[in-house]
């Protein structure tokens, strides 16, 4: 079905192009919006939003604003990315400002790069308004710090890919001081656990699954890499935090999780995610 049959394109008018704002909606709680994001939403003419943007955040938009859901849920896409890009450019020709509202932060697994490229090529002015990414919201809900000068000096943000091409994880970048945050781990926790173990992560390394972080239906489940396969699936959107910080007893986590042999083995592992 052609895009014109689903969402009518606006009629162009003869004036300079408008501006597109790529706004981060945060993980769900509207009080986590930045002041700038809240101000722009309150004065919005048109908002193209992801499916994961919470209803509470959408309620912050102007009553006069036109809301268009361009996201996907459960793998079902309402529009392709190319169609979304075309809509942004088209609306910028007829509106003074266009809001592209994305869950979390636009620049973290939000396909902002593709939309920015399309806007640049079309000569459309744009601005990025950062938001609280899901990793930060999930850590806050779980009551943990993603870094800790005692045990975690780096954070690795990644999606869990089930593909076998170049999107694989480089396990050489994971060490005993790494906090690994996996966006979109999917429903098959057994596969996630298997890949992590194959990558050299210890079976008793703590992890925590956070579902609907900061929202009214948020859930937190504490586990470990080895036990993850037995955990009941939590509703999407969910996020997995893996590392020594993902415990309610950080001081009890010593180097026993990562001996020198273990570190060497991890650095020699092939990419498996």
Phi and psi restraints in degrees (value plus and minus 20) as a CYANA .aco file:
   2 UNK   PHI     -90.8   -50.8
   2 UNK   PSI     134.0   174.0
   3 UNK   PHI     -81.5   -41.5
   3 UNK   PSI     -53.5   -13.5
   4 UNK   PHI     -84.4   -44.4
   4 UNK   PSI     -44.0    -4.0
   5 UNK   PHI     -99.8   -59.8
   5 UNK   PSI     -38.3     1.7
   6 UNK   PHI    -120.4   -80.4
   6 UNK   PSI     -67.5   -27.5
   7 UNK   PHI    -151.6  -111.6
   7 UNK   PSI      95.4   135.4
   8 UNK   PHI     -85.1   -45.1
   8 UNK   PSI     113.8   153.8
   9 UNK   PHI     -96.3   -56.3
   9 UNK   PSI     123.5   163.5
  10 UNK   PHI     -90.4   -50.4
  10 UNK   PSI     129.7   169.7
  11 UNK   PHI     -95.1   -55.1
  11 UNK   PSI     106.8   146.8
  12 UNK   PHI     -88.1   -48.1
  12 UNK   PSI     132.3   172.3
  13 UNK   PHI    -150.0  -110.0
  13 UNK   PSI     135.9   175.9
  14 UNK   PHI    -103.1   -63.1
  14 UNK   PSI      72.9   112.9
  15 UNK   PHI    -186.6  -146.6
  15 UNK   PSI     157.8   197.8
  16 UNK   PHI     -83.7   -43.7
  16 UNK   PSI     132.8   172.8
  17 UNK   PHI     -84.9   -44.9
  17 UNK   PSI     131.6   171.6
  18 UNK   PHI    -100.1   -60.1
  18 UNK   PSI    -189.8  -149.8
  19 UNK   PHI    -137.5   -97.5
  19 UNK   PSI     120.2   160.2
  20 UNK   PHI    -124.6   -84.6
  20 UNK   PSI     110.7   150.7
  21 UNK   PHI    -128.3   -88.3
  21 UNK   PSI      98.8   138.8
  22 UNK   PHI    -111.9   -71.9
  22 UNK   PSI      83.7   123.7
  23 UNK   PHI    -130.1   -90.1
  23 UNK   PSI     115.1   155.1
  24 UNK   PHI    -104.2   -64.2
  24 UNK   PSI     102.3   142.3
  25 UNK   PHI    -106.5   -66.5
  25 UNK   PSI     -24.1    15.9
  26 UNK   PHI      56.1    96.1
  26 UNK   PSI    -195.9  -155.9
  27 UNK   PHI    -100.8   -60.8
  27 UNK   PSI     -30.0    10.0
  28 UNK   PHI     133.8   173.8
  28 UNK   PSI     -63.8   -23.8
  29 UNK   PHI     -91.0   -51.0
  29 UNK   PSI      99.5   139.5
  30 UNK   PHI     -83.9   -43.9
  30 UNK   PSI     -42.2    -2.2
  31 UNK   PHI     -92.7   -52.7
  31 UNK   PSI     -29.1    10.9
  32 UNK   PHI    -111.6   -71.6
  32 UNK   PSI     -21.2    18.8
  33 UNK   PHI     -83.9   -43.9
  33 UNK   PSI     126.0   166.0
  34 UNK   PHI     -91.5   -51.5
  34 UNK   PSI     140.1   180.1
  35 UNK   PHI     -80.8   -40.8
  35 UNK   PSI     -58.0   -18.0
  36 UNK   PHI     -86.5   -46.5
  36 UNK   PSI     -62.8   -22.8
  37 UNK   PHI     -81.6   -41.6
  37 UNK   PSI     -64.3   -24.3
  38 UNK   PHI     -82.4   -42.4
  38 UNK   PSI     -60.4   -20.4
  39 UNK   PHI     -85.2   -45.2
  39 UNK   PSI     -64.5   -24.5
  40 UNK   PHI     -85.4   -45.4
  40 UNK   PSI     -59.8   -19.8
  41 UNK   PHI     -85.7   -45.7
  41 UNK   PSI     -57.9   -17.9
  42 UNK   PHI     -85.1   -45.1
  42 UNK   PSI     -45.7    -5.7
  43 UNK   PHI    -129.6   -89.6
  43 UNK   PSI      -2.9    37.1
  44 UNK   PHI     -90.9   -50.9
  44 UNK   PSI     124.1   164.1
  45 UNK   PHI    -111.4   -71.4
  45 UNK   PSI     -64.5   -24.5
  46 UNK   PHI    -165.7  -125.7
  46 UNK   PSI     118.4   158.4
  47 UNK   PHI    -149.6  -109.6
  47 UNK   PSI      98.7   138.7
  48 UNK   PHI    -120.1   -80.1
  48 UNK   PSI      92.5   132.5
  49 UNK   PHI    -142.4  -102.4
  49 UNK   PSI     134.6   174.6
  50 UNK   PHI     -93.9   -53.9
  50 UNK   PSI     139.0   179.0
  51 UNK   PHI     -87.1   -47.1
  51 UNK   PSI     -46.4    -6.4
  52 UNK   PHI    -102.4   -62.4
  52 UNK   PSI     -25.9    14.1
  53 UNK   PHI     -88.1   -48.1
  53 UNK   PSI     108.9   148.9
  54 UNK   PHI     -88.9   -48.9
  54 UNK   PSI     134.4   174.4
  55 UNK   PHI     -82.3   -42.3
  55 UNK   PSI     -52.2   -12.2
  56 UNK   PHI     -85.2   -45.2
  56 UNK   PSI     -57.2   -17.2
  57 UNK   PHI     -91.7   -51.7
  57 UNK   PSI     -61.9   -21.9
  58 UNK   PHI     -81.2   -41.2
  58 UNK   PSI     -48.8    -8.8
  59 UNK   PHI     -88.2   -48.2
  59 UNK   PSI     -33.2     6.8
  60 UNK   PHI    -101.4   -61.4
  60 UNK   PSI     -29.0    11.0
  61 UNK   PHI     -96.5   -56.5
  61 UNK   PSI     141.0   181.0
  62 UNK   PHI     -79.9   -39.9
  62 UNK   PSI     118.7   158.7
  63 UNK   PHI     -78.3   -38.3
  63 UNK   PSI     -44.5    -4.5
  64 UNK   PHI    -107.7   -67.7
  64 UNK   PSI     -25.2    14.8
  65 UNK   PHI     -93.3   -53.3
  65 UNK   PSI     125.0   165.0
  66 UNK   PHI    -109.7   -69.7
  66 UNK   PSI     103.2   143.2
  67 UNK   PHI    -125.1   -85.1
  67 UNK   PSI     108.5   148.5
  68 UNK   PHI    -146.8  -106.8
  68 UNK   PSI      99.4   139.4
  69 UNK   PHI    -103.9   -63.9
  69 UNK   PSI      95.1   135.1
  70 UNK   PHI    -136.4   -96.4
  70 UNK   PSI      -6.7    33.3
  71 UNK   PHI    -109.8   -69.8
  71 UNK   PSI    -188.9  -148.9
  72 UNK   PHI    -156.3  -116.3
  72 UNK   PSI     128.1   168.1
  73 UNK   PHI    -155.8  -115.8
  73 UNK   PSI     121.8   161.8
  74 UNK   PHI      32.3    72.3
  74 UNK   PSI      15.9    55.9
  75 UNK   PHI      60.7   100.7
  75 UNK   PSI     -24.1    15.9
  76 UNK   PHI    -112.2   -72.2
  76 UNK   PSI      98.3   138.3
  77 UNK   PHI    -112.9   -72.9
  77 UNK   PSI     110.2   150.2
  78 UNK   PHI     -95.4   -55.4
  78 UNK   PSI     -59.4   -19.4
  79 UNK   PHI    -159.1  -119.1
  79 UNK   PSI     132.5   172.5
  80 UNK   PHI     -97.3   -57.3
  80 UNK   PSI     145.2   185.2
  81 UNK   PHI     -83.5   -43.5
  81 UNK   PSI     -57.7   -17.7
  82 UNK   PHI     -82.7   -42.7
  82 UNK   PSI     -57.1   -17.1
  83 UNK   PHI     -88.6   -48.6
  83 UNK   PSI     -58.2   -18.2
  84 UNK   PHI     -83.4   -43.4
  84 UNK   PSI     -64.0   -24.0
  85 UNK   PHI     -77.7   -37.7
  85 UNK   PSI     -64.1   -24.1
  86 UNK   PHI     -84.6   -44.6
  86 UNK   PSI     -58.6   -18.6
  87 UNK   PHI     -83.6   -43.6
  87 UNK   PSI     -63.2   -23.2
  88 UNK   PHI     -78.9   -38.9
  88 UNK   PSI     -66.4   -26.4
  89 UNK   PHI     -85.1   -45.1
  89 UNK   PSI     -63.4   -23.4
  90 UNK   PHI     -84.7   -44.7
  90 UNK   PSI     -65.6   -25.6
  91 UNK   PHI     -86.8   -46.8
  91 UNK   PSI     -51.9   -11.9
  92 UNK   PHI     -84.2   -44.2
  92 UNK   PSI     -40.8    -0.8
  93 UNK   PHI     -98.8   -58.8
  93 UNK   PSI     -36.3     3.7
  94 UNK   PHI    -144.5  -104.5
  94 UNK   PSI     -27.6    12.4
  95 UNK   PHI    -142.7  -102.7
  95 UNK   PSI     128.3   168.3
  96 UNK   PHI     -89.1   -49.1
  96 UNK   PSI     -56.7   -16.7
  97 UNK   PHI    -163.4  -123.4
  97 UNK   PSI     124.1   164.1
  98 UNK   PHI    -148.5  -108.5
  98 UNK   PSI     110.3   150.3
  99 UNK   PHI    -121.8   -81.8
  99 UNK   PSI     104.7   144.7
 100 UNK   PHI    -128.3   -88.3
 100 UNK   PSI      85.0   125.0
 101 UNK   PHI    -120.7   -80.7
 101 UNK   PSI      99.7   139.7
 102 UNK   PHI    -139.6   -99.6
 102 UNK   PSI     124.5   164.5
 103 UNK   PHI     -83.6   -43.6
 103 UNK   PSI     127.0   167.0
 104 UNK   PHI      47.1    87.1
 104 UNK   PSI    -149.4  -109.4
 105 UNK   PHI    -131.5   -91.5
 105 UNK   PSI     116.4   156.4
 106 UNK   PHI     -79.2   -39.2
 106 UNK   PSI     -50.3   -10.3
 107 UNK   PHI    -111.0   -71.0
 107 UNK   PSI     -19.7    20.3
 108 UNK   PHI    -131.1   -91.1
 108 UNK   PSI      81.8   121.8
 109 UNK   PHI      31.7    71.7
 109 UNK   PSI      16.7    56.7
 110 UNK   PHI    -133.5   -93.5
 110 UNK   PSI     -11.1    28.9
 111 UNK   PHI      37.8    77.8
 111 UNK   PSI       4.4    44.4
 112 UNK   PHI     -83.3   -43.3
 112 UNK   PSI     -54.1   -14.1
 113 UNK   PHI     -77.7   -37.7
 113 UNK   PSI     -60.8   -20.8
 114 UNK   PHI     -88.8   -48.8
 114 UNK   PSI     -57.6   -17.6
 115 UNK   PHI     -92.5   -52.5
 115 UNK   PSI     -57.9   -17.9
 116 UNK   PHI     -81.3   -41.3
 116 UNK   PSI     -63.5   -23.5
 117 UNK   PHI     -80.8   -40.8
 117 UNK   PSI     -62.9   -22.9
 118 UNK   PHI     -84.6   -44.6
 118 UNK   PSI     -61.2   -21.2
 119 UNK   PHI     -86.1   -46.1
 119 UNK   PSI     -61.5   -21.5
 120 UNK   PHI     -80.8   -40.8
 120 UNK   PSI     -66.9   -26.9
 121 UNK   PHI     -82.4   -42.4
 121 UNK   PSI     -51.7   -11.7
 122 UNK   PHI    -108.2   -68.2
 122 UNK   PSI     -22.6    17.4
 123 UNK   PHI      53.8    93.8
 123 UNK   PSI       6.5    46.5
 124 UNK   PHI    -113.3   -73.3
 124 UNK   PSI     110.3   150.3
 125 UNK   PHI     -91.1   -51.1
 125 UNK   PSI     122.8   162.8
 126 UNK   PHI    -166.5  -126.5
 126 UNK   PSI     142.2   182.2
 127 UNK   PHI    -164.7  -124.7
 127 UNK   PSI     118.9   158.9
 128 UNK   PHI    -117.9   -77.9
 128 UNK   PSI     107.3   147.3
 129 UNK   PHI    -132.4   -92.4
 129 UNK   PSI      86.3   126.3
 130 UNK   PHI     -81.6   -41.6
 130 UNK   PSI     136.6   176.6
 131 UNK   PHI    -155.0  -115.0
 131 UNK   PSI     152.0   192.0
 132 UNK   PHI     -96.6   -56.6
 132 UNK   PSI      94.8   134.8
 133 UNK   PHI     -92.3   -52.3
 133 UNK   PSI     138.6   178.6
 134 UNK   PHI     -79.0   -39.0
 134 UNK   PSI     -52.8   -12.8
 135 UNK   PHI     -80.5   -40.5
 135 UNK   PSI     -61.4   -21.4
 136 UNK   PHI     -91.7   -51.7
 136 UNK   PSI     -59.3   -19.3
 137 UNK   PHI     -84.4   -44.4
 137 UNK   PSI     -61.5   -21.5
 138 UNK   PHI     -85.8   -45.8
 138 UNK   PSI     -62.2   -22.2
 139 UNK   PHI     -83.2   -43.2
 139 UNK   PSI     -59.0   -19.0
 140 UNK   PHI     -84.7   -44.7
 140 UNK   PSI     -62.7   -22.7
 141 UNK   PHI     -84.0   -44.0
 141 UNK   PSI     -60.1   -20.1
 142 UNK   PHI     -96.4   -56.4
 142 UNK   PSI     -34.1     5.9
 143 UNK   PHI      53.8    93.8
 143 UNK   PSI      15.1    55.1
 144 UNK   PHI    -145.7  -105.7
 144 UNK   PSI     142.5   182.5
 145 UNK   PHI    -123.5   -83.5
 145 UNK   PSI     111.9   151.9
 146 UNK   PHI     -91.3   -51.3
 146 UNK   PSI     -44.5    -4.5
 147 UNK   PHI    -140.1  -100.1
 147 UNK   PSI     132.6   172.6
 148 UNK   PHI    -174.3  -134.3
 148 UNK   PSI     101.9   141.9
 149 UNK   PHI     -81.0   -41.0
 149 UNK   PSI     -36.4     3.6
 150 UNK   PHI    -102.7   -62.7
 150 UNK   PSI     -54.2   -14.2
 151 UNK   PHI    -159.2  -119.2
 151 UNK   PSI     -30.5     9.5
 152 UNK   PHI    -163.9  -123.9
 152 UNK   PSI      85.2   125.2
 153 UNK   PHI    -126.6   -86.6
 153 UNK   PSI     -22.2    17.8
 154 UNK   PHI    -166.9  -126.9
 154 UNK   PSI     134.2   174.2
 155 UNK   PHI    -142.2  -102.2
 155 UNK   PSI     114.7   154.7
 156 UNK   PHI    -138.2   -98.2
 156 UNK   PSI      94.9   134.9
 157 UNK   PHI    -117.4   -77.4
 157 UNK   PSI     108.7   148.7
 158 UNK   PHI    -171.5  -131.5
 158 UNK   PSI     140.3   180.3
 159 UNK   PHI    -117.3   -77.3
 159 UNK   PSI     136.4   176.4
 160 UNK   PHI    -110.1   -70.1
 160 UNK   PSI      86.4   126.4
 161 UNK   PHI    -116.3   -76.3
 161 UNK   PSI     114.9   154.9
 162 UNK   PHI    -120.7   -80.7
 162 UNK   PSI      -6.9    33.1
 163 UNK   PHI    -108.0   -68.0
 163 UNK   PSI     140.8   180.8
 164 UNK   PHI    -131.9   -91.9
 164 UNK   PSI      -4.9    35.1
 165 UNK   PHI    -119.1   -79.1
 165 UNK   PSI    -168.4  -128.4
 166 UNK   PHI     -92.3   -52.3
 166 UNK   PSI     -18.9    21.1
 167 UNK   PHI    -106.5   -66.5
 167 UNK   PSI      -6.8    33.2
 168 UNK   PHI     -89.4   -49.4
 168 UNK   PSI     134.7   174.7
 169 UNK   PHI     -96.6   -56.6
 169 UNK   PSI     118.5   158.5
 170 UNK   PHI    -112.6   -72.6
 170 UNK   PSI      81.9   121.9
 171 UNK   PHI     -90.0   -50.0
 171 UNK   PSI     -34.5     5.5
 172 UNK   PHI     -86.1   -46.1
 172 UNK   PSI     -36.8     3.2
 173 UNK   PHI    -109.3   -69.3
 173 UNK   PSI     -23.4    16.6
 174 UNK   PHI    -120.1   -80.1
 174 UNK   PSI     105.4   145.4
 175 UNK   PHI    -151.7  -111.7
 175 UNK   PSI    -195.8  -155.8
 176 UNK   PHI     -86.7   -46.7
 176 UNK   PSI     -38.7     1.3
 177 UNK   PHI    -124.8   -84.8
 177 UNK   PSI      -3.9    36.1
 178 UNK   PHI    -115.7   -75.7
 178 UNK   PSI     113.5   153.5
 179 UNK   PHI    -120.0   -80.0
 179 UNK   PSI      96.5   136.5
 180 UNK   PHI    -116.7   -76.7
 180 UNK   PSI     104.0   144.0
 181 UNK   PHI    -135.1   -95.1
 181 UNK   PSI      96.1   136.1
 182 UNK   PHI    -123.8   -83.8
 182 UNK   PSI      91.9   131.9
 183 UNK   PHI     -98.8   -58.8
 183 UNK   PSI     127.2   167.2
 184 UNK   PHI      30.8    70.8
 184 UNK   PSI      39.0    79.0
 185 UNK   PHI     -90.3   -50.3
 185 UNK   PSI     -34.1     5.9
 186 UNK   PHI      61.8   101.8
 186 UNK   PSI    -192.7  -152.7
 187 UNK   PHI    -112.8   -72.8
 187 UNK   PSI     -37.1     2.9
 188 UNK   PHI    -112.8   -72.8
 188 UNK   PSI      61.9   101.9
 189 UNK   PHI     -85.2   -45.2
 189 UNK   PSI     -46.4    -6.4
 190 UNK   PHI     -83.3   -43.3
 190 UNK   PSI     -60.5   -20.5
 191 UNK   PHI     -86.9   -46.9
 191 UNK   PSI     -60.9   -20.9
 192 UNK   PHI     -80.6   -40.6
 192 UNK   PSI     -67.3   -27.3
 193 UNK   PHI     -79.3   -39.3
 193 UNK   PSI     -63.9   -23.9
 194 UNK   PHI     -81.7   -41.7
 194 UNK   PSI     -64.6   -24.6
 195 UNK   PHI     -85.1   -45.1
 195 UNK   PSI     -60.1   -20.1
 196 UNK   PHI     -85.5   -45.5
 196 UNK   PSI     -61.6   -21.6
 197 UNK   PHI     -86.0   -46.0
 197 UNK   PSI     -62.0   -22.0
 198 UNK   PHI     -81.7   -41.7
 198 UNK   PSI     -51.3   -11.3
 199 UNK   PHI     -96.7   -56.7
 199 UNK   PSI     -23.9    16.1
 200 UNK   PHI      79.3   119.3
 200 UNK   PSI     -15.2    24.8
 201 UNK   PHI     -94.9   -54.9
 201 UNK   PSI     117.5   157.5
 202 UNK   PHI     -83.8   -43.8
 202 UNK   PSI     125.0   165.0
 203 UNK   PHI     -83.5   -43.5
 203 UNK   PSI     -50.3   -10.3
 204 UNK   PHI    -114.9   -74.9
 204 UNK   PSI      -8.2    31.8
 205 UNK   PHI     -87.9   -47.9
 205 UNK   PSI     108.1   148.1
 206 UNK   PHI     -85.9   -45.9
 206 UNK   PSI     132.2   172.2
 207 UNK   PHI    -170.0  -130.0
 207 UNK   PSI     141.2   181.2
 208 UNK   PHI    -160.9  -120.9
 208 UNK   PSI     114.4   154.4
 209 UNK   PHI    -121.9   -81.9
 209 UNK   PSI     110.2   150.2
 210 UNK   PHI    -143.2  -103.2
 210 UNK   PSI     105.1   145.1
 211 UNK   PHI    -132.2   -92.2
 211 UNK   PSI     116.6   156.6
 212 UNK   PHI      30.9    70.9
 212 UNK   PSI      30.0    70.0
 213 UNK   PHI     -75.6   -35.6
 213 UNK   PSI     112.9   152.9
 214 UNK   PHI      50.3    90.3
 214 UNK   PSI     -20.4    19.6
 215 UNK   PHI    -111.1   -71.1
 215 UNK   PSI     156.0   196.0
 216 UNK   PHI     -89.2   -49.2
 216 UNK   PSI     -39.0     1.0
 217 UNK   PHI    -130.9   -90.9
 217 UNK   PSI       5.1    45.1
 218 UNK   PHI     -83.7   -43.7
 218 UNK   PSI     125.0   165.0
 219 UNK   PHI    -158.5  -118.5
 219 UNK   PSI     126.2   166.2
 220 UNK   PHI    -148.9  -108.9
 220 UNK   PSI     112.4   152.4
 221 UNK   PHI    -152.5  -112.5
 221 UNK   PSI     102.7   142.7
 222 UNK   PHI    -109.6   -69.6
 222 UNK   PSI     118.1   158.1
 223 UNK   PHI    -175.2  -135.2
 223 UNK   PSI    -181.3  -141.3
 224 UNK   PHI    -162.6  -122.6
 224 UNK   PSI     147.1   187.1
 225 UNK   PHI     -78.2   -38.2
 225 UNK   PSI     -61.8   -21.8
 226 UNK   PHI     -92.1   -52.1
 226 UNK   PSI     -55.6   -15.6
 227 UNK   PHI    -104.9   -64.9
 227 UNK   PSI     -31.4     8.6
 228 UNK   PHI     -76.2   -36.2
 228 UNK   PSI     -55.7   -15.7
 229 UNK   PHI     -82.9   -42.9
 229 UNK   PSI     -44.0    -4.0
 230 UNK   PHI    -113.0   -73.0
 230 UNK   PSI     -23.2    16.8
 231 UNK   PHI     -95.8   -55.8
 231 UNK   PSI     124.3   164.3
 232 UNK   PHI     -93.6   -53.6
 232 UNK   PSI     121.3   161.3
 233 UNK   PHI     -83.5   -43.5
 233 UNK   PSI     115.5   155.5
 234 UNK   PHI    -118.9   -78.9
 234 UNK   PSI     132.3   172.3
 235 UNK   PHI     -82.7   -42.7
 235 UNK   PSI     126.4   166.4
 236 UNK   PHI     -97.2   -57.2
 236 UNK   PSI     130.5   170.5
 237 UNK   PHI     -99.5   -59.5
 237 UNK   PSI     117.8   157.8
 238 UNK   PHI    -150.0  -110.0
 238 UNK   PSI     142.5   182.5
 239 UNK   PHI    -165.5  -125.5
 239 UNK   PSI     125.0   165.0
 240 UNK   PHI    -137.5   -97.5
 240 UNK   PSI     105.8   145.8
 241 UNK   PHI    -128.6   -88.6
 241 UNK   PSI     104.4   144.4
 242 UNK   PHI    -142.8  -102.8
 242 UNK   PSI     111.2   151.2
 243 UNK   PHI     129.5   169.5
 243 UNK   PSI     154.6   194.6
 244 UNK   PHI     -87.6   -47.6
 244 UNK   PSI     -38.9     1.1
 245 UNK   PHI     -96.3   -56.3
 245 UNK   PSI     -37.8     2.2
 246 UNK   PHI    -102.0   -62.0
 246 UNK   PSI      31.0    71.0
 247 UNK   PHI    -164.9  -124.9
 247 UNK   PSI     132.7   172.7
 248 UNK   PHI    -107.7   -67.7
 248 UNK   PSI     -16.2    23.8
 249 UNK   PHI    -156.7  -116.7
 249 UNK   PSI      50.0    90.0
 250 UNK   PHI     -81.3   -41.3
 250 UNK   PSI     -59.9   -19.9
 251 UNK   PHI     -84.4   -44.4
 251 UNK   PSI     -41.9    -1.9
 252 UNK   PHI    -102.5   -62.5
 252 UNK   PSI     -22.0    18.0
 253 UNK   PHI    -119.0   -79.0
 253 UNK   PSI      80.7   120.7
 254 UNK   PHI    -118.8   -78.8
 254 UNK   PSI    -187.6  -147.6
 255 UNK   PHI     -89.5   -49.5
 255 UNK   PSI     -22.5    17.5
 256 UNK   PHI     -80.2   -40.2
 256 UNK   PSI     -44.0    -4.0
 257 UNK   PHI     -91.4   -51.4
 257 UNK   PSI     -49.2    -9.2
 258 UNK   PHI    -156.6  -116.6
 258 UNK   PSI      70.2   110.2
 259 UNK   PHI     -97.3   -57.3
 259 UNK   PSI     152.1   192.1
 260 UNK   PHI     -82.3   -42.3
 260 UNK   PSI     -57.2   -17.2
 261 UNK   PHI     -84.2   -44.2
 261 UNK   PSI     -58.2   -18.2
 262 UNK   PHI     -83.4   -43.4
 262 UNK   PSI     -64.2   -24.2
 263 UNK   PHI     -81.9   -41.9
 263 UNK   PSI     -62.4   -22.4
 264 UNK   PHI     -83.5   -43.5
 264 UNK   PSI     -59.0   -19.0
 265 UNK   PHI     -86.2   -46.2
 265 UNK   PSI     -59.7   -19.7
 266 UNK   PHI     -83.3   -43.3
 266 UNK   PSI     -63.3   -23.3
 267 UNK   PHI     -85.4   -45.4
 267 UNK   PSI     -41.5    -1.5
 268 UNK   PHI    -114.5   -74.5
 268 UNK   PSI     -23.7    16.3
 269 UNK   PHI     -92.8   -52.8
 269 UNK   PSI     124.7   164.7
 270 UNK   PHI     -94.6   -54.6
 270 UNK   PSI     148.0   188.0
 271 UNK   PHI     -92.1   -52.1
 271 UNK   PSI     105.4   145.4
 272 UNK   PHI    -146.1  -106.1
 272 UNK   PSI     -27.5    12.5
